[in-house]
């Protein structure tokens, strides 16, 4: 079985026109497929409206109890169901899920972590994926159901956990690689990894891990691109057939940054 997993985030899920274009192209993909989405900008906007300051460290959201409520409402509610409704309108039999539904993705709450600058950070209710139940989700896919996964998981003890959507996509792809030929596509507002984030003409067509780490050390790659690339390279190491970072247009054209080990 060939399986295409598309992770969509950034402005793509925040703006109606870009989301509509993405879902048009996603709906036209042939074969088995699944969609993983973020929604961080919407969560940040709602937090600010409620007087709660979002805290991001190295592209990852610190999640206290109040923030957990917000991201659950936004990710598992508004964003997820909007995507599902729009896919249904395009003839795609989509099913919106969190990791808690049918227990498909279980996570452990992240322990406080020492960052590269020496700061000890407690990320709060943030989950690191422990296991993906592929039997359940592959059964859905074989019934031609298209899973739409939001970045909320659970710990098996009744607690929800905010989990980076890039991590969800990578771990899901890695788990499914044992039973399918998996292509993982990270889709956001830029055409791929850029030498200059402000110039779309500086696309890096192919990127290996050592070059990525060099770019990270030089500050060329920063913020939210770091977990995207970390997860992408880890997916390749664990058997995912191909990983591409691109934008809406690249989903159909194939243009973007292809990761290489």
C-alpha positions as CSV (number, residue, x, y, z in Angstrom):
1,X,0.0,0.0,0.0
2,X,1.2,3.5,-0.9
3,X,0.3,6.1,1.7
4,X,0.8,9.9,1.4
5,X,0.7,11.8,4.7
6,X,0.4,15.5,4.3
7,X,1.1,17.8,7.3
8,X,-0.3,21.3,6.8
9,X,0.4,24.3,9.1
10,X,1.3,27.9,9.2
11,X,-0.7,30.4,7.2
12,X,-2.0,27.7,5.0
13,X,-4.6,26.6,7.6
14,X,-5.3,30.2,8.8
15,X,-6.3,31.7,5.4
16,X,-9.4,30.6,3.5
17,X,-7.9,30.9,0.0
18,X,-4.7,28.9,0.7
19,X,-6.5,26.3,2.7
20,X,-9.1,25.8,-0.1
21,X,-6.3,25.4,-2.6
22,X,-4.5,22.9,-0.4
23,X,-7.7,20.9,0.1
24,X,-8.4,20.9,-3.6
25,X,-5.0,19.4,-4.3
26,X,-5.2,17.0,-1.4
27,X,-8.6,15.7,-2.5
28,X,-7.1,15.0,-6.0
29,X,-4.3,12.8,-4.6
30,X,-4.8,9.2,-5.6
31,X,-4.4,6.3,-3.3
32,X,-4.4,6.1,0.5
33,X,-3.8,9.4,2.3
34,X,-4.0,11.2,5.6
35,X,-3.8,14.8,6.7
36,X,-2.1,16.1,9.8
37,X,-2.7,19.8,10.7
38,X,-1.5,22.5,13.1
39,X,-3.2,25.8,13.8
40,X,-0.8,27.5,16.1
41,X,-1.5,31.0,14.7
42,X,-5.2,30.7,15.5
43,X,-4.3,29.4,19.0
44,X,-2.0,32.3,19.6
45,X,-4.6,34.8,18.4
46,X,-7.2,33.3,20.7
47,X,-4.8,33.3,23.6
48,X,-4.1,37.0,23.1
49,X,-7.8,37.8,22.9
50,X,-8.2,36.1,26.3
51,X,-5.2,38.0,27.8
52,X,-2.9,34.9,27.9
53,X,0.6,35.5,26.4
54,X,1.8,32.6,24.2
55,X,5.3,31.4,25.0
56,X,7.4,29.7,22.3
57,X,10.8,28.2,22.8
58,X,12.7,26.9,19.7
59,X,9.5,26.7,17.8
60,X,7.6,24.8,20.4
61,X,4.7,26.1,22.5
62,X,4.9,26.1,26.3
63,X,1.5,24.7,27.4
64,X,0.1,25.5,30.9
65,X,-3.4,24.4,31.9
66,X,-5.1,27.5,30.4
67,X,-3.2,27.1,27.1
68,X,-4.1,23.4,26.9
69,X,-7.7,24.3,27.0
70,X,-7.2,26.9,24.2
71,X,-5.2,24.6,21.9
72,X,-7.7,21.8,22.4
73,X,-10.6,24.0,21.4
74,X,-8.7,25.4,18.4
75,X,-6.9,22.3,17.1
76,X,-9.4,19.5,17.9
77,X,-12.4,21.7,17.4
78,X,-12.5,24.7,15.1
79,X,-9.6,23.9,12.8
80,X,-10.1,20.1,12.6
81,X,-13.8,20.2,11.9
82,X,-13.5,23.0,9.4
83,X,-11.0,20.9,7.4
84,X,-13.2,17.8,7.7
85,X,-16.3,19.7,6.5
86,X,-14.4,21.1,3.5
87,X,-13.0,17.7,2.6
88,X,-16.5,16.2,2.8
89,X,-17.7,18.9,0.4
90,X,-14.9,17.7,-2.0
91,X,-16.1,14.1,-1.8
92,X,-13.4,12.9,0.6
93,X,-14.7,10.6,3.4
94,X,-12.7,12.4,6.1
95,X,-12.7,11.6,9.8
96,X,-11.4,14.2,12.3
97,X,-9.3,12.6,15.1
98,X,-7.2,13.4,18.1
99,X,-4.7,11.0,19.5
100,X,-7.2,10.2,22.3
101,X,-9.8,8.9,19.8
102,X,-9.6,5.1,19.8
103,X,-6.3,5.6,21.6
104,X,-4.5,5.9,18.3
105,X,-1.6,8.1,19.6
106,X,-0.4,7.9,23.2
107,X,2.2,10.3,24.6
108,X,4.3,10.9,27.7
109,X,4.3,14.3,29.3
110,X,7.6,15.9,28.6
111,X,10.0,16.3,31.5
112,X,11.7,19.7,32.0
113,X,14.4,20.1,29.4
114,X,17.8,21.9,29.4
115,X,17.9,24.0,26.3
116,X,20.9,24.9,24.2
117,X,21.3,28.3,26.0
118,X,21.4,26.6,29.4
119,X,17.8,27.4,30.4
120,X,15.8,24.7,32.1
121,X,12.3,24.8,30.6
122,X,9.1,23.1,31.8
123,X,6.9,22.8,28.7
124,X,3.9,21.9,30.8
125,X,1.2,19.8,29.2
126,X,3.3,18.9,26.1
127,X,3.4,15.3,24.9
128,X,6.2,13.3,23.3
129,X,4.7,10.4,21.3
130,X,5.2,7.0,22.8
131,X,3.2,4.8,20.5
132,X,1.0,4.9,17.5
133,X,-1.7,2.2,17.1
134,X,-1.3,1.4,13.4
135,X,-3.8,-1.5,13.4
136,X,-6.7,0.9,14.2
137,X,-5.7,3.6,11.8
138,X,-4.7,1.3,9.0
139,X,-8.1,-0.4,9.3
140,X,-9.8,3.0,8.8
141,X,-7.6,3.7,5.7
142,X,-8.4,0.3,4.2
143,X,-12.1,1.3,4.5
144,X,-11.2,4.4,2.4
145,X,-11.6,6.7,5.4
146,X,-9.2,9.6,5.3
147,X,-7.9,10.4,8.8
148,X,-7.5,14.1,9.7
149,X,-5.3,14.3,12.7
150,X,-5.1,17.2,15.1
151,X,-2.0,17.7,17.3
152,X,-3.7,16.6,20.6
153,X,-2.7,13.3,22.1
154,X,-3.3,11.6,25.5
155,X,-1.3,9.8,28.1
156,X,-3.6,6.9,28.8
157,X,-4.4,8.3,32.2
158,X,-7.2,10.7,31.2
159,X,-5.0,13.7,30.4
160,X,-4.8,15.5,27.0
161,X,-1.4,16.7,25.8
162,X,-0.4,19.3,23.3
163,X,1.9,17.6,20.8
164,X,3.8,19.3,18.0
165,X,2.0,18.7,14.7
166,X,5.3,18.0,12.8
167,X,6.1,15.4,15.4
168,X,2.6,13.8,15.0
169,X,3.1,13.6,11.3
170,X,6.6,12.2,11.6
171,X,5.7,9.6,14.2
172,X,2.6,8.6,12.3
173,X,4.7,8.2,9.1
174,X,7.3,6.2,10.9
175,X,4.7,3.8,12.4
176,X,3.0,3.3,9.1
177,X,6.3,2.7,7.3
178,X,6.2,-0.8,8.7
179,X,3.1,-1.7,6.7
180,X,3.1,0.8,3.8
181,X,5.3,2.7,1.4
182,X,5.0,6.2,3.0
183,X,5.6,9.6,1.5
184,X,5.6,12.4,4.1
185,X,5.0,16.0,2.9
186,X,5.3,19.0,5.1
187,X,3.2,21.8,3.5
188,X,3.4,25.4,4.7
189,X,3.5,28.9,3.3
190,X,7.0,28.8,1.9
191,X,8.2,26.7,-1.2
192,X,10.6,24.7,1.0
193,X,13.7,25.3,3.0
194,X,15.2,28.7,2.0
195,X,18.8,30.1,2.3
196,X,17.1,33.5,2.9
197,X,13.6,33.2,4.5
198,X,12.6,36.4,2.9
199,X,13.5,35.3,-0.6
200,X,11.5,32.5,-2.1
201,X,14.0,32.2,-5.0
202,X,16.6,30.8,-2.6
203,X,15.0,27.4,-2.4
204,X,17.3,24.5,-1.3
205,X,16.1,21.6,-3.5
206,X,17.9,18.9,-1.6
207,X,19.1,19.0,2.0
208,X,21.1,16.4,4.0
209,X,21.3,16.2,7.8
210,X,24.9,17.6,8.2
211,X,24.1,20.6,6.0
212,X,20.9,21.2,8.0
213,X,22.9,21.2,11.3
214,X,25.4,23.6,9.8
215,X,22.6,25.9,8.7
216,X,21.0,25.7,12.1
217,X,24.3,26.7,13.8
218,X,24.6,29.7,11.5
219,X,21.0,30.7,12.1
220,X,19.9,30.2,8.5
221,X,17.4,27.6,9.8
222,X,15.6,28.7,12.9
223,X,12.3,28.7,14.9
224,X,9.5,26.4,13.6
225,X,11.7,25.0,10.8
226,X,13.9,23.2,13.3
227,X,11.3,20.7,14.6
228,X,10.0,20.3,11.0
229,X,13.5,19.2,9.8
230,X,14.4,17.2,13.0
231,X,11.2,15.2,12.6
232,X,11.7,14.8,8.8
233,X,15.2,13.4,9.1
234,X,14.1,11.1,11.9
235,X,11.3,9.8,9.8
236,X,13.7,8.9,7.0
237,X,16.0,7.1,9.5
238,X,13.0,5.0,10.6
239,X,12.0,3.8,7.1
240,X,9.8,6.5,5.6
241,X,10.4,6.3,1.9
242,X,10.5,10.1,1.1
243,X,10.1,13.4,3.0
244,X,9.4,16.7,1.2
245,X,9.0,20.2,2.5
246,X,6.9,22.5,0.2
247,X,4.0,24.8,-0.1
248,X,0.4,24.4,-1.6
249,X,1.6,24.7,-5.2
250,X,4.4,22.1,-4.5
251,X,1.9,19.5,-3.4
252,X,0.9,19.0,-7.1
253,X,4.0,20.2,-8.9
254,X,6.5,18.3,-6.8
255,X,8.7,21.4,-6.3
256,X,10.1,21.8,-2.8
257,X,13.0,20.6,-0.5
258,X,13.6,16.9,-0.5
259,X,15.4,15.6,2.6
260,X,18.3,13.2,2.1
261,X,20.2,11.1,4.7
